[in-house]
Amino acid sequence: MFAPERWAQAFVNTCGSDAEDAFVLLKILNEWVKKLPGAVFGGSCANHVEQAIGKAAAKLGIEQSKPLDTACCFIELMVKRNVVSNCGSIIAEIEKLLDAEKKILPAVLEYVIPPAKELEDSVCAVLKKTTGAREIRLEKKPEPSLIGGFRLRYGGMVADASLLSQLKKMEAMLAEPAASGNWAGNISNGALNG
């Protein structure tokens, strides 16, 4: 079973202090490698890939460096192990590791109507305070199904202040069996009928 988190950890460990630079180069080169024809990956693939990556780096104006060498070797290894198609998930895991090291918290703000800048700033300030993050990477994403309000996803948590969630809660309350003092129960029992 493929484990992108293991590949990501190996990449970060191998790069050491160059991890950030090598990661940027890995993302750039990965976009280029994805465009290569399948024939490049057959036979003596390491030589083909090494040449192709070298040409890509030259075309992109990337100077020879240790981070470039590391990114190239990593891509070559992915090709040899036939996991290059999983590079997207490896890149996502590397980004998580680097963000954790730098105390950057990725968050997704889902909304119906784009939120005001003040709300975004307030959400980021609260997240920084409650999570101890140095920086919040806030991705804004329209989500019409929320009807109104917003939903915030961060670190495996969800803060839902949407109209949809409020309506679902109301629906659940109204579906509960009638209990004394429960206005919904009184209505269904005819207590308010004249």
ZADO-1210 file (C-alpha; in nm, 4 decimals, padded with zeros to 6 digits):
<atoms>
<atom x="00.0000" y="00.0000" z="00.0000" code="MET" pos="1"/>
<atom x="00.1355" y="00.3402" z="-00.0999" code="PHE" pos="2"/>
<atom x="00.2092" y="00.5747" z="00.1919" code="ALA" pos="3"/>
<atom x="00.2674" y="00.9339" z="00.0754" code="PRO" pos="4"/>
<atom x="00.3441" y="01.0481" z="00.4292" code="GLU" pos="5"/>
<atom x="00.6487" y="00.8167" z="00.4395" code="ARG" pos="6"/>
<atom x="00.7771" y="00.9559" z="00.1090" code="TRP" pos="7"/>
<atom x="00.7178" y="01.3096" z="00.2347" code="ALA" pos="8"/>
<atom x="00.9023" y="01.2440" z="00.5605" code="GLN" pos="9"/>
<atom x="01.1942" y="01.0914" z="00.3682" code="ALA" pos="10"/>
<atom x="01.2082" y="01.3977" z="00.1418" code="PHE" pos="11"/>
<atom x="01.2058" y="01.6453" z="00.4320" code="VAL" pos="12"/>
<atom x="01.4623" y="01.4435" z="00.6297" code="ASN" pos="13"/>
<atom x="01.6943" y="01.4127" z="00.3296" code="THR" pos="14"/>
<atom x="01.6750" y="01.7836" z="00.2440" code="CYS" pos="15"/>
<atom x="01.7331" y="01.9103" z="00.5959" code="GLY" pos="16"/>
<atom x="01.7695" y="02.2889" z="00.5965" code="SER" pos="17"/>
<atom x="01.7196" y="02.2976" z="00.2167" code="ASP" pos="18"/>
<atom x="01.3725" y="02.1397" z="00.2416" code="ALA" pos="19"/>
<atom x="01.1817" y="02.4574" z="00.1561" code="GLU" pos="20"/>
<atom x="01.3881" y="02.5343" z="-00.1550" code="ASP" pos="21"/>
<atom x="01.3904" y="02.1713" z="-00.2697" code="ALA" pos="22"/>
<atom x="01.0127" y="02.1558" z="-00.2191" code="PHE" pos="23"/>
<atom x="00.9551" y="02.4593" z="-00.4429" code="VAL" pos="24"/>
<atom x="01.1745" y="02.3000" z="-00.7103" code="LEU" pos="25"/>
<atom x="00.9990" y="01.9642" z="-00.6707" code="LEU" pos="26"/>
<atom x="00.6629" y="02.1290" z="-00.7369" code="LYS" pos="27"/>
<atom x="00.7970" y="02.3110" z="-01.0447" code="ILE" pos="28"/>
<atom x="00.9677" y="02.0032" z="-01.1869" code="LEU" pos="29"/>
<atom x="00.6691" y="01.7802" z="-01.1120" code="ASN" pos="30"/>
<atom x="00.4490" y="01.9976" z="-01.3332" code="GLU" pos="31"/>
<atom x="00.7000" y="01.9550" z="-01.6115" code="TRP" pos="32"/>
<atom x="00.7472" y="01.5785" z="-01.5571" code="VAL" pos="33"/>
<atom x="00.3686" y="01.5232" z="-01.5727" code="LYS" pos="34"/>
<atom x="00.3774" y="01.6520" z="-01.9312" code="LYS" pos="35"/>
<atom x="00.6415" y="01.4027" z="-02.0478" code="LEU" pos="36"/>
<atom x="00.5288" y="01.1234" z="-02.2810" code="PRO" pos="37"/>
<atom x="00.4934" y="00.7790" z="-02.1268" code="GLY" pos="38"/>
<atom x="00.7807" y="00.6463" z="-02.3439" code="ALA" pos="39"/>
<atom x="01.0255" y="00.8474" z="-02.1325" code="VAL" pos="40"/>
<atom x="00.9436" y="00.6261" z="-01.8355" code="PHE" pos="41"/>
<atom x="01.0149" y="00.2976" z="-02.0110" code="GLY" pos="42"/>
<atom x="01.3402" y="00.1038" z="-02.0365" code="GLY" pos="43"/>
<atom x="01.6358" y="00.2808" z="-01.8807" code="SER" pos="44"/>
<atom x="01.4060" y="00.5413" z="-01.7307" code="CYS" pos="45"/>
<atom x="01.6599" y="00.6937" z="-01.4927" code="ALA" pos="46"/>
<atom x="01.8753" y="00.8273" z="-01.7764" code="ASN" pos="47"/>
<atom x="01.5743" y="00.9589" z="-01.9681" code="HIS" pos="48"/>
<atom x="01.4233" y="01.1265" z="-01.6636" code="VAL" pos="49"/>
<atom x="01.7550" y="01.2739" z="-01.5545" code="GLU" pos="50"/>
<atom x="01.8051" y="01.4245" z="-01.8999" code="GLN" pos="51"/>
<atom x="01.4461" y="01.5496" z="-01.9178" code="ALA" pos="52"/>
<atom x="01.4673" y="01.7112" z="-01.5743" code="ILE" pos="53"/>
<atom x="01.8012" y="01.8696" z="-01.6626" code="GLY" pos="54"/>
<atom x="01.6473" y="02.0189" z="-01.9776" code="LYS" pos="55"/>
<atom x="01.3433" y="02.1392" z="-01.7800" code="ALA" pos="56"/>
<atom x="01.5626" y="02.3087" z="-01.5195" code="ALA" pos="57"/>
<atom x="01.7640" y="02.4798" z="-01.7924" code="ALA" pos="58"/>
<atom x="01.4490" y="02.5957" z="-01.9756" code="LYS" pos="59"/>
<atom x="01.3044" y="02.7283" z="-01.6486" code="LEU" pos="60"/>
<atom x="01.6293" y="02.9104" z="-01.5679" code="GLY" pos="61"/>
<atom x="01.6934" y="02.7110" z="-01.2510" code="ILE" pos="62"/>
<atom x="02.0601" y="02.7131" z="-01.1532" code="GLU" pos="63"/>
<atom x="02.2387" y="02.3978" z="-01.0416" code="GLN" pos="64"/>
<atom x="02.2194" y="02.3658" z="-00.6625" code="SER" pos="65"/>
<atom x="02.1901" y="02.1101" z="-00.3838" code="LYS" pos="66"/>
<atom x="01.8100" y="02.1601" z="-00.3553" code="PRO" pos="67"/>
<atom x="01.7769" y="02.1076" z="-00.7322" code="LEU" pos="68"/>
<atom x="01.9871" y="01.7904" z="-00.7159" code="ASP" pos="69"/>
<atom x="01.7730" y="01.6610" z="-00.4292" code="THR" pos="70"/>
<atom x="01.4468" y="01.7375" z="-00.6115" code="ALA" pos="71"/>
<atom x="01.5784" y="01.5682" z="-00.9281" code="CYS" pos="72"/>
<atom x="01.6943" y="01.2587" z="-00.7396" code="CYS" pos="73"/>
<atom x="01.3597" y="01.2385" z="-00.5645" code="PHE" pos="74"/>
<atom x="01.1692" y="01.2491" z="-00.8935" code="ILE" pos="75"/>
<atom x="01.4028" y="00.9870" z="-01.0409" code="GLU" pos="76"/>
<atom x="01.3358" y="00.7639" z="-00.7401" code="LEU" pos="77"/>
<atom x="00.9603" y="00.8089" z="-00.7814" code="MET" pos="78"/>
<atom x="00.9913" y="00.7077" z="-01.1469" code="VAL" pos="79"/>
<atom x="01.2050" y="00.4017" z="-01.0611" code="LYS" pos="80"/>
<atom x="00.9555" y="00.2947" z="-00.7953" code="ARG" pos="81"/>
<atom x="00.6631" y="00.3663" z="-01.0287" code="ASN" pos="82"/>
<atom x="00.4974" y="00.6116" z="-00.7897" code="VAL" pos="83"/>
<atom x="00.5348" y="00.9279" z="-00.9967" code="VAL" pos="84"/>
<atom x="00.1563" y="00.9276" z="-01.0483" code="SER" pos="85"/>
<atom x="00.1242" y="00.9780" z="-00.6707" code="ASN" pos="86"/>
<atom x="00.3443" y="01.2861" z="-00.6666" code="CYS" pos="87"/>
<atom x="00.0468" y="01.5136" z="-00.5941" code="GLY" pos="88"/>
<atom x="-00.0294" y="01.3332" z="-00.2673" code="SER" pos="89"/>
<atom x="00.3407" y="01.3308" z="-00.1742" code="ILE" pos="90"/>
<atom x="00.3613" y="01.7060" z="-00.2380" code="ILE" pos="91"/>
<atom x="00.0523" y="01.7638" z="-00.0213" code="ALA" pos="92"/>
<atom x="00.2129" y="01.5658" z="00.2635" code="GLU" pos="93"/>
<atom x="00.5438" y="01.7516" z="00.2290" code="ILE" pos="94"/>
<atom x="00.3549" y="02.0801" z="00.2486" code="GLU" pos="95"/>
<atom x="00.1834" y="01.9638" z="00.5704" code="LYS" pos="96"/>
<atom x="00.5185" y="01.8739" z="00.7267" code="LEU" pos="97"/>
<atom x="00.6817" y="02.2033" z="00.6279" code="LEU" pos="98"/>
<atom x="00.3770" y="02.3988" z="00.7486" code="ASP" pos="99"/>
<atom x="00.3878" y="02.2186" z="01.0832" code="ALA" pos="100"/>
<atom x="00.7584" y="02.3050" z="01.1210" code="GLU" pos="101"/>
<atom x="00.6859" y="02.6721" z="01.0496" code="LYS" pos="102"/>
<atom x="00.3647" y="02.6725" z="01.2595" code="LYS" pos="103"/>
<atom x="00.1467" y="02.7554" z="00.9595" code="ILE" pos="104"/>
<atom x="-00.2123" y="02.6381" z="00.9937" code="LEU" pos="105"/>
<atom x="-00.4035" y="02.5729" z="00.6727" code="PRO" pos="106"/>
<atom x="-00.7731" y="02.6552" z="00.7018" code="ALA" pos="107"/>
<atom x="-01.0659" y="02.6565" z="00.4601" code="VAL" pos="108"/>
<atom x="-01.3395" y="02.9165" z="00.4901" code="LEU" pos="109"/>
<atom x="-01.6515" y="02.8032" z="00.3019" code="GLU" pos="110"/>
<atom x="-01.9193" y="03.0635" z="00.2323" code="TYR" pos="111"/>
<atom x="-02.2191" y="03.1555" z="00.0179" code="VAL" pos="112"/>
<atom x="-02.1468" y="03.5272" z="-00.0055" code="ILE" pos="113"/>
<atom x="-01.7772" y="03.6251" z="00.0030" code="PRO" pos="114"/>
<atom x="-01.6903" y="03.7369" z="00.3567" code="PRO" pos="115"/>
<atom x="-01.5736" y="04.0886" z="00.4368" code="ALA" pos="116"/>
<atom x="-01.2008" y="04.1377" z="00.4896" code="LYS" pos="117"/>
<atom x="-01.2719" y="04.2184" z="00.8564" code="GLU" pos="118"/>
<atom x="-01.4299" y="03.8736" z="00.9079" code="LEU" pos="119"/>
<atom x="-01.1324" y="03.7009" z="00.7423" code="GLU" pos="120"/>
<atom x="-00.8910" y="03.8969" z="00.9633" code="ASP" pos="121"/>
<atom x="-01.0973" y="03.8168" z="01.2715" code="SER" pos="122"/>
<atom x="-01.1099" y="03.4446" z="01.1864" code="VAL" pos="123"/>
<atom x="-00.7314" y="03.4391" z="01.1359" code="CYS" pos="124"/>
<atom x="-00.6704" y="03.6234" z="01.4638" code="ALA" pos="125"/>
<atom x="-00.8920" y="03.3826" z="01.6591" code="VAL" pos="126"/>
<atom x="-00.7280" y="03.0794" z="01.4969" code="LEU" pos="127"/>
<atom x="-00.3805" y="03.2111" z="01.5767" code="LYS" pos="128"/>
<atom x="-00.4778" y="03.2709" z="01.9380" code="LYS" pos="129"/>
<atom x="-00.6533" y="02.9372" z="01.9919" code="THR" pos="130"/>
<atom x="-00.4084" y="02.7149" z="01.8013" code="THR" pos="131"/>
<atom x="-00.0786" y="02.8922" z="01.8645" code="GLY" pos="132"/>
<atom x="-00.0112" y="02.9118" z="01.4905" code="ALA" pos="133"/>
<atom x="00.2243" y="03.1838" z="01.3666" code="ARG" pos="134"/>
<atom x="00.0430" y="03.2154" z="01.0380" code="GLU" pos="135"/>
<atom x="-00.2921" y="03.1064" z="00.8924" code="ILE" pos="136"/>
<atom x="-00.3096" y="02.9978" z="00.5291" code="ARG" pos="137"/>
<atom x="-00.6753" y="03.0759" z="00.4629" code="LEU" pos="138"/>
<atom x="-00.8283" y="02.9250" z="00.1519" code="GLU" pos="139"/>
<atom x="-01.1647" y="03.0767" z="00.0625" code="LYS" pos="140"/>
<atom x="-01.4111" y="02.8499" z="-00.1107" code="LYS" pos="141"/>
<atom x="-01.7696" y="02.9243" z="-00.2259" code="PRO" pos="142"/>
<atom x="-02.0199" y="02.6655" z="-00.1022" code="GLU" pos="143"/>
<atom x="-02.3785" y="02.7503" z="-00.2079" code="PRO" pos="144"/>
<atom x="-02.5275" y="02.4546" z="-00.0184" code="SER" pos="145"/>
<atom x="-02.4615" y="02.6386" z="00.3116" code="LEU" pos="146"/>
<atom x="-02.7544" y="02.8727" z="00.2272" code="ILE" pos="147"/>
<atom x="-02.5935" y="03.1487" z="00.4372" code="GLY" pos="148"/>
<atom x="-02.3229" y="03.2060" z="00.6969" code="GLY" pos="149"/>
<atom x="-01.9922" y="03.0183" z="00.6767" code="PHE" pos="150"/>
<atom x="-01.8103" y="02.7001" z="00.7737" code="ARG" pos="151"/>
<atom x="-01.4453" y="02.6942" z="00.8827" code="LEU" pos="152"/>
<atom x="-01.2309" y="02.3799" z="00.8531" code="ARG" pos="153"/>
<atom x="-00.8882" y="02.3659" z="01.0201" code="TYR" pos="154"/>
<atom x="-00.6665" y="02.0983" z="01.1702" code="GLY" pos="155"/>
<atom x="-00.9345" y="01.8282" z="01.1558" code="GLY" pos="156"/>
<atom x="-01.1892" y="02.0595" z="01.3215" code="MET" pos="157"/>
<atom x="-01.5030" y="02.2194" z="01.1800" code="VAL" pos="158"/>
<atom x="-01.6684" y="02.5379" z="01.3078" code="ALA" pos="159"/>
<atom x="-02.0054" y="02.5576" z="01.1367" code="ASP" pos="160"/>
<atom x="-02.1928" y="02.8886" z="01.1517" code="ALA" pos="161"/>
<atom x="-02.3993" y="02.8218" z="00.8415" code="SER" pos="162"/>
<atom x="-02.7716" y="02.8601" z="00.7984" code="LEU" pos="163"/>
<atom x="-02.7810" y="02.5002" z="00.6743" code="LEU" pos="164"/>
<atom x="-02.6431" y="02.3672" z="01.0052" code="SER" pos="165"/>
<atom x="-02.8866" y="02.5820" z="01.2040" code="GLN" pos="166"/>
<atom x="-03.1787" y="02.4505" z="00.9993" code="LEU" pos="167"/>
<atom x="-03.0619" y="02.0921" z="01.0531" code="LYS" pos="168"/>
<atom x="-03.0406" y="02.1518" z="01.4289" code="LYS" pos="169"/>
<atom x="-03.3900" y="02.2998" z="01.4285" code="MET" pos="170"/>
<atom x="-03.5194" y="02.0040" z="01.2284" code="GLU" pos="171"/>
<atom x="-03.3624" y="01.7633" z="01.4792" code="ALA" pos="172"/>
<atom x="-03.5191" y="01.9529" z="01.7727" code="MET" pos="173"/>
<atom x="-03.8617" y="01.9424" z="01.6107" code="LEU" pos="174"/>
<atom x="-03.8272" y="01.5713" z="01.5420" code="ALA" pos="175"/>
<atom x="-03.7589" y="01.4904" z="01.9111" code="GLU" pos="176"/>
<atom x="-04.0410" y="01.3238" z="02.1033" code="PRO" pos="177"/>
<atom x="-04.2721" y="01.5636" z="02.2862" code="ALA" pos="178"/>
<atom x="-04.1556" y="01.6473" z="02.6377" code="ALA" pos="179"/>
<atom x="-04.3194" y="01.8632" z="02.8992" code="SER" pos="180"/>
<atom x="-04.2238" y="02.2243" z="02.8582" code="GLY" pos="181"/>
<atom x="-04.1197" y="02.1652" z="02.5000" code="ASN" pos="182"/>
<atom x="-04.3101" y="02.4149" z="02.2845" code="TRP" pos="183"/>
<atom x="-04.2886" y="02.1879" z="01.9796" code="ALA" pos="184"/>
<atom x="-04.4326" y="01.9031" z="02.1849" code="GLY" pos="185"/>
<atom x="-04.7135" y="02.1259" z="02.3130" code="ASN" pos="186"/>
<atom x="-04.8074" y="02.2244" z="01.9594" code="ILE" pos="187"/>
<atom x="-04.8133" y="01.8637" z="01.8389" code="SER" pos="188"/>
<atom x="-05.0237" y="01.7605" z="02.1427" code="ASN" pos="189"/>
<atom x="-05.2808" y="02.0297" z="02.0648" code="GLY" pos="190"/>
<atom x="-05.2089" y="02.2339" z="02.3788" code="ALA" pos="191"/>
<atom x="-05.2043" y="02.5555" z="02.1800" code="LEU" pos="192"/>
<atom x="-05.5071" y="02.4724" z="01.9679" code="ASN" pos="193"/>
<atom x="-05.8095" y="02.6810" z="02.0690" code="GLY" pos="194"/>
</atoms>
